[in-house]
Amino acid sequence: MADTTAPPETEKQPRSVRVVLLALMITMMLAMLDNMIVGTAMPTIVGELGGLEHLSWVVTAYTLATAASTPLWGKIGDMYGRKGAFMSSIVIFLIGSALSGMAQDMGQLIGFRAVQGLGAGGLMVGVMAIIGDLIPPRERGKYQGMMAGVMALAMIGGPLVGGTITDHWGWRWAFYINLPLGIVALLAISAVLHLPKKRAKTRIDYPGAALLTVGITSIVLVTTWGGTQYAWTSARIMELIGIGVAALVGFVFWQTKAAEPVVPLHIFRSRNFTLMSVIGFITGFVMFGATLFLPLYQQAVQGASATNSGLLLLPMLGAMLVVSMIAGRVTTNSGRYKVFPVAGSVLMVVGLFLLAQMDTGTSRFTSGVYMAVVGAGMGCLMQITMLVAQNSVEMKDMGVASSSTTLFRTLGSSFGVAIMGALFNNRVQDVMAQRAGALGSKITERSAQLDAKSLEKLPAAAREAYQYAVSAGTHSAFLLGAVVAVASLVAAVFVKEVPLRGAGPDKQAGDAAGDAAQVQPTVAEAV
């Protein structure tokens, strides 16, 4: 009798899970594509709406809302049910997208982008937490590797898609394009995903949420404004640092008292979870720093076109995509994963050191090889960090584990862009002053990052000096990145390889079978 009923159930599970995973991949694509598309459309948006002085807030409002809401979405999913929280975040994101497309001035666009970011904070967390609910950790690696592939494709294709949409349909469709994709994902999740409903007896920790929001907002503003709109030693930056530190210290204290803390501090008692948070922070630091400075180097020094800026990163992102898929598959088949954080950290350190050696004579092929080394390192780390973090906590904390890991990566990216950017800008300005004198200082007094049109207008001697300065700036930035990445290697060495829960190809281990029994009912209910 068991033999006759098993096959239909076996067929039903993979088919339903695949539908859910497709919807999750669409949602992940929405979260990753948005800033890439909008970034390309920004010159056209400013041309129509005006408000150039508020341009940075179009990105900052979205980033702030995303970072501040990320931990809350994870906790809400744990307390009240993952499906409802995830669908709510999609709806809010789509409302923000529709309103942003209808914006009539820059103030409206900034406000609507904040609404969009509020929803985006739940997209990434929801995707990873639902995978954590549906798929046992032993099987999870290959699916999270697929998600890393989606992220890489979004980073490559985003600028191209954004440019095409803006040129042919207008900038408003950079936002409207989210609507049909989001609705498809929403309908698929609603119809196929049936996770158990939850109803927490306690209320959300509003004081903790407020303190964490203030702390995260202060950190993001410091890293966004520091060295650009305000000097690092200015009163405004010092005030933000003070507010941020006070809020985060108050948050940690309050979490020890709260009945249902936003981020339960006990999850950090797991050595692996804490180490994965550190590695995730450093991965974000390196990845977003690299994606900022590599196109700049290739455009200013190697003469590449800015139109296809996403394609300039193809060696790095392509390697990241391939290696993440391989790492996920190997983890699923073997159940072993420690080799990937260690190997990924080594590759990241070596790759960044190689990128730091680039100069004005480095060929595109050589720089492409260096980029591929960094990409391979990030491919080993991107989803393995999430997998190990989720495997280090109980199922009831899956949401906060996913959101905390995502938040650390987001904060790492903010720090990476800010610190590497400050080092780059200072180095470029110093070298320009040395090589081009007063003219060099004047050229870079407003910004050390010149666009293609500004570069073409420079005299030949000043252009050559600028190319040398950019080469020196990227050397300093990537050398710093290599030093920071050493901390990732140190953390990876101390990771303890705990058997992944769930049934894999070899089911002999009793503890693995026991954990699989704990997880599988959730999969059955979901489909």
N, C-alpha and C positions, 0 to 999 in steps of 0.2 A: 504493500500500500504506500509505503514511504517512497518507493521507487517511482510510482506513477504520479505522485504529486510534486516531487522535487523539480522535475524539468520545467514546468510552467513557471514556478517561483523563480528558478534560476534565470529563465528568459526575461521575466518581468522586471527583475531588479536592475540589470544592466541597462535595459532600454529606458526605464524611467530615470535612472540616475544620469544617463547621457543627456536626456532632455534638460534636466536641471543644470547639469554642467555647462551645456551650451548657453543657457540663460545667464549663468554666472559669468561665463566668458564675455558675453555681450555687455554685461554690467561693468565688468572690470575694464573693458575697452572704453566705455563711457567715462569712467573715472579717470583713466590715464590720458585719453585723447583730448579732453576738454581744454586744458591749459595749452597743449601743443597747438591745437587749431586756433584758439583765440589769440595766442601770441603772434601768429602769422597775420591775423586779421586786424591787429591793433592799429597799424598806420592808417588803414581805411576808416576804422571806427573813429579815430581822433579827427580825421579829415571831415567827417560828417557831423559828429556831436560836439567837437571842440573840447575844451577842458584839458589841454595838454599837461598842465601843471598837476592834474590829478591822475595822470595815466597809471602810475605805479599802483594806485589803490585798486585798480581793476583786478590785478593779480593778487595784491596783498589781502584784500577783503575775502577773496575766495580761499586763500591759503590759511588765513586766520580762522575762519569759520570751520574749515575742514579739520585743522589740528585741534581746535578747542572742543569740537563735538565728537571726535573719534573715540575717546574713552567712554563717553556717555552712551553712545550707540552700543558699544560692547556690553556695558552693564545692563542696559535696557533689554537687550536680547537675552541675557542670562536670566533676568528676573521675570520678564513677561512673555517670552517666546521669541525665537529667532526669526520665524517667518514674518510675523507682524511687524517687527522692528525693521527688517530688511525691506519689506514692501513699502513701509512708511518712508524710509530714506530714499527709495527710488521715486516715489510720488513727489516728495519735497524737491529732489533734484530736478525733476521734469518741470515742476512749477517754476522753479528758479530759472531754468533754461528758457521757458516760454516768455517769462517776464523780461529776461535779459534781451531776448530778441526783439521785444516791443519797446525797449527803453528809448526815451526821447531826448535825454541829456545824460551827461557823464555822471551826475549825482544818482540818477535812477539806476544806471547800469551798475554802479558800485554797490548800491543797496541790493539789487537783484542778484548780483554775483555772490554776495554774502549768503543769501537764501540758498543759492545753488551749492555753495560750499558746505552749508549746513547739512544738506542731503548727501553730498559727496563723502562726508566723514563716515557715513554708515555704509557706503557702497563697498569699499575695500574690506572693512571689518566684517561686514555681512558675508561677503564671498568666502573669506578664509574661515570664518566660524561655521558656516553651513557645510563647507567641505569637511571641517573637523567633526561635525555632527554625523554626516553621511558616511564618510569613508574612514575605516580603521587606519591608524597611523602607518601600519605596514604597507598599505595600499596607497596611502595618501601622497607619497612622493611624486609619482608620475603625474598626478592631477595638478599638484601645485607647480610642477615643472611646466605643465601646459600654461598655467596662469602667468608664469614668468615669461613664457614665450609671447603671450598676448601683450604683456607690458613692453617687451622689446619691440614688437611690431608697431605698437602705438607710438613709441618714441621715434621710430624710423618714419612711419607714415603720417604722423600728425601734421608736421609742417607742410608736407605735400598736399594732404587732403585740405588743410586750412587754406592754402594758397589757391587751390582749384575751386573750392567753394566760394571764396571771396571774389575771385575773378569772374566767375560765371553766374553765380546766384546772388551775390551780395553778402555783406558781413553778417546780416541777421541770421542767415542760414547756418552760420557757424554754431549758433545756439539751437536753432530749430531742428538741425539734423539729429539732435539727441532724442527728440520726441518719438519718432517711429521706432527707433531701436529700443528705447526705454519701455515703450508700451508692449513690444514683443516680449521683452524679458519679464515684464510685470505679469502678463497673461500666462506665460509658461510657468513661472514660479507659483502663481495662484492655482493653476490647474493641476500641477504634478507634484509639487512639494507639500507634504503633509506631516510636518514635524509635530510632536506632542505639544499641546498648549500648556502654558504655565501661568500661574497667577501668584505673584509674591505677596506674602502677608505684610511685609514691611514696605515702607515708602522709599522712593529714591532719595539718596543722600544729597539733598539740595545744597547745604552749606559746603560739603566737600566738592560738589560739582562747580560751585561758584569760585571757590579758592583755586581749583585746578584750572578753570577757564582763565582767571586773571593771571595765574602764573604762566600758562602756555602763551597767552596773548602777549605778555610782556617779553618773553623770550623771543618770539617770532618778530616782534617789532624791533627789538634790539638788533637782531641779526639782519633785519631788512633795512633799517635806517642807519645803523652804525657804519660810519665811513663813507656814506653817500649823502643823505639829506642832513645828517648831523655828524659832527666829529665824535670819535669814540669817547673822548673825555668831556663832551658837552654835558650841561646840566640835564637836558632831556634824557639822554642815554643813561646817565647815572641814576636818575629818578626811576626809569623803567627797570633797571637792574635791581635797585632797592625794592621796588614793588614786587617784582618777580620772585626774588629770593624770599621775601617775607611771606608771600602767598604760598609758595611751595613748602616752606617750613611749616606754616600753619596747616596746609593740606595734609602733610605727613602726620602731624600731631593729631589732627581731627580723625584721620582714618583709623587710628588706634581706639577711638571712642565710638565711632559710628556703628549703628546696628547693622547696616547693609552698605559697607563702604564702596565708593565708586571703583577704587582700585584696591582690592584686598591685599594688604601688605604680606600676607602669608605666602603668596605665590612667589615672592622673591626669596623665600627660604630655600627654594629649589636652586641648587647651584647651576644646573643647566639652563633654567629659565633666565637667571640673572646674566649668565655668560652670553646667552643668545641675544639678550637686550643690548649688551655692549657691542656684540658683533653686528647687530642690525643697525645700531647708531653709526658705527664706523662705515658700514656698507653704504648707507645713505649719504654720509659725509663725502665719501670718495666718488660715488656714482654721479651725483648731481654736480659736484665740482668738476668732474671730467666732462660731463655733457655741456657745461657752460664754456670751458676754456678750449676744448679741442676744436670746435668749429671756428672759434675766434682765431686760433693759431693757423688753421688751414686756410682761412680766408685772407688774413693779413700777411702771412709769411709765405704760404704756398700758392696763393693766388686762386684759390678755389672759389666757385660761385656761391653766393649766399642763398640763391633761389632754392637749391636742393640741400639745405643745411641738414635735414634729417639723414640724407644719404651719406653725408660726411662721417657719420657715426656708425655706418654699416659694419665695418670690421669689428668694432667693440660690441655692438648690440647683437650682431649675428652670432658671434662667439658665445655671448651670454645666453642666447636662445638655445643653441645646440647643446651647450654644456649643461644647462639647467634641465633639459629634457633627458639627457643621458644620466645625470645625477639622480633624477627622480626615478628613472627606470631601474638603475642599479640598486638604489635604496629599497625599492619594492621587492626586487628579486632576492636580495641578500639580507635585508633587514639591518645592514650596517651603514652607518652614516658619519662617524667621526672623521673619516678620511677626508670628507668634503670640506668641512670648515677649516681643517688644517691646510689642505692643498689649495683651497680657495684663497686663504689669507696669504700663503706663500706667493701664489701667482699675482695677487693684487699688489704686494710689496714690490716684487720684481718688475711687474708691468709699469707701475708708477715711477719706479727708479729709471726704467728705460725711457719713459715719456719725458722725464726730467732732463735727459741727455739730448733732446731735440734742439737743433739750432736752425739758422737760416738756410743751411745747406741740406737738411734732412729731406729725403725723397718721400713722396706720398706712400710708396710701397713700404718703406721702412717704418714710417709712422703708423701705417695700417697694421703691420705686424705687432708693434708695441701695443696698439689699441686692442688687438685681439687677445693678447696676453691678459690685459686688465679685464676684458669682457669675460674670458674664461674663468678668471678668479671670481668675478661677481656672479657668474652662472652657478658656481659651486655653492655660493652663499645665499643667494636671494631667497629661495624657498625652503632650503634646509633649515634656516633660522626659524622660520614659522613652524615647520614640522616638529622640530625638537622642542620649541617653546610649548606647543600644544600638547606634546607627549609628556610634558613635565608637570601638568596640572590635572586636576580632576575635571570630569565632564561638566560639572556645574559652573566651572570657571573658564570654560572654553572662550566665551565672548570677551571677557576682560583680558585673557591671555593674548588673544588675537589683536585686540585694540591696543594693548600696551606695546606689543611688538611693532605694530604699524606706527604708533606714535613715536617710539624711539627712532625708527627709521626716518620719519618725517622731520623730527627735530635734528637728527644728524644731517639731513640735507640742508636745513636752514643754516646750521653752523658751518657746514662745508662751503656753501656758496658765500657766506659772509666772511669767514676767516681766509679762505683761499683767495676770495675776491679782493680783500683788503691788502693782502700780501702782493697779489698781482698788480693792483693799481699803484701801490707805492713803488714797486720795482720799475714799472713802466715809466712813471713820472721821473724817477731818479735818473734812469738811463737816457731818457729824452733830454733832460736838462744837461747831462754830460755831453751827449753827442750832437745836439742841435741847439744848445744854448738857450737864449731867451725865446726863440721861436718854438723850440721843443716844449718849453714850459707852457707857453701860450696854447699850443695845440692840445695838450692833455690836461689843462687846468680844470676843465669842466668834467671830462670823462676820459679815462684811459682806454676806453673801448670805442674805437671809431668804426662807423659803418663804411660800406664799400664806396659810397659816393664821396664821403669826406676824405677817404684815403686817396681816391683818384685826384682830388683837387690839390693834394700836397705837392710841393716841389720834389724833384727826384731825390735830393739829399735828405730831406725831411722824411720822405717815405721810406728810404733805406734805414734811417735811424729808428723809425717807428717799428719796422720789421725786426730789427735787432732788439728793440725794447720789448716787444711782445714775446720774442723768443726767450729773453731773460726772465720776463714775468712768468711765463708758463713753466720755466725751469724751477723757479722758486715755489710756485704753487704745487706742482707735482712732487717736488722733493718733500714738501710739508706733508702731502698726502701719503707718501711712502712711509714717513716717520709715524704718522697716525695709524696707518694700517698695521704696523708692527704690534700695536696693542691688540688688534684683532687676532693676530697669530698667537700671542701670549694667552688670550682668552680661549682660543680654540684648543690649545694644548691641554687645558684643564677640563675640557668637556668630558663628562663620563658617559660612555656609550651604554645607555639603558635600553633594553630590548623594546622595540616598538610594539604597541598593542595591535592586535588584529591578526588574522590568519594570512600567512603568506604561502609560498610554495612549499616550504618545509614546516609542517605543523607539529613537529615532535615536541617542542618545548611546552611543558604544561602550563607555565605562567602565561605564555602567549595565547594559548587556547582559552584559558580562563578569561583573559582580557578581551579576546574576540567575542566570547559569549556575552560580555558586558556591553559591547558596542553594537553587535549585530541587530538586536531588537530595534534599535533606533533606525537602522537602515531599512528594516522590514516595514516599520511604521511610515517611513518617509515615502515609500513607493507603493 
